[in-house]
Structures are given as C-alpha cells and as structure tokens.
Amino acid sequence: MQESPLYYEIQAIAEGSEPLTLARALELLQVVLADRFQLKFHKETRELPAYAITVGREGPKFTGIKSPRCVGQKQAMFGVHSGPFHDTSVEGRHGSLTVCDPISITFLARMLTLYLDRPVIDRTGLTGSYVFELKWDNRSSLFSEMRNRLGLQVIARNEPVEVMVIDRVERPSANPGQ
C-alpha cells in the first residue's frame, strides 16, 4: 500500500524592519527546514533538459519599450518582494508579461522557469537590463514572441543545472509550546 503524501503549512514572521526580499525569504526558509525537518542537503550540477535563451541571428531587439500600462503605476508585487512587473498574468499555457522597470535576461529566465516544464538558462551574454511586453497563447507562441519582439531564441537542449539533493529529512518536530 502506498502512503499518501504529507503536506505542511509553514507560518513564520521575519524579524527586523527591513523589507523581506526573495533571497532573504529563501535563506530563512532553509533555516526553518533545517531546524524543524532536520533537512540536510547538498548542491550539485547535473546535465538536465532545459531551455537556453540565446541571442537570435538578427541580434537583440530591445528598444527601451515602455508600455502605456506602466505610466503612473506603482510596481506590482511578485513573490514576496516588490518586483518590476506591473501586469503579469500566466494561466496554464496562456500568459502576458509587462515589465515596467528594467530587468536582466537572467532574471527573466528565472521567472520563466516558474511557468515552464524545465529550467530556463540565460546564455545570451547580455548584461544590460530591459523593459518589454510579451503575450502568448502557449509555449511555442511564447518562444515566437521572444524571438519576434526581443530578438531572443529559446532552444531546448541539455544544460548544466544546479540541483539540490536531499540527504536527510524527517517529519517535523512539534510546534514550540505544544
């Protein structure tokens, strides 16, 4: 008989008055998981199926696009920190992304990794930050949109990807005071 998976809800409050960034939130989560679940892990690099973003044959097409949606708007929330996205909507295979404040292609790759079926790696060599708008109906139209609007090509291939390998994990300890 197969045991059903267990799910846990973790509630925590970060100390201090500094805004909570995504990097800091992940750091704090690691501490909680190590403490309560006795999580031990190590990182290693493995060749895995991924998407590589490269510069297309005609070069990048960034022209400082500034969407009218961004004018007079505050930054939207993305994850746990204020991000550069004013209008982000990704539902299943359909989506749109309006970037109002400049982001790097590396940041775009990380964000797209959340929505695609494999890691997305920046292999463009571009070091600047850009604003742009994308709209797509499915994965192939997202890739076409990136090629046509941004001059970036997305290629499915094996890439070295850093992974987290779990060495040990236990059921969590009881809540303090219970």
Secondary structure, 3 states (H helix, E strand, C coil): CCCCCCCCCCCCCCCCCCCCCHHHHHHHHHHHHHHHHCCEEEEEEEEEEEEEEEECCCCCCCCCCCCHHHCCCCCCEECCEECCEEEEEEECCEEEEEEEEEECHHHHHHHHHCCCCCCEEECCCCCCCEEEEEEECCHHHHHHHHHHHHCEEEEEEEEEEEEEEEEECCCCCCCCCC
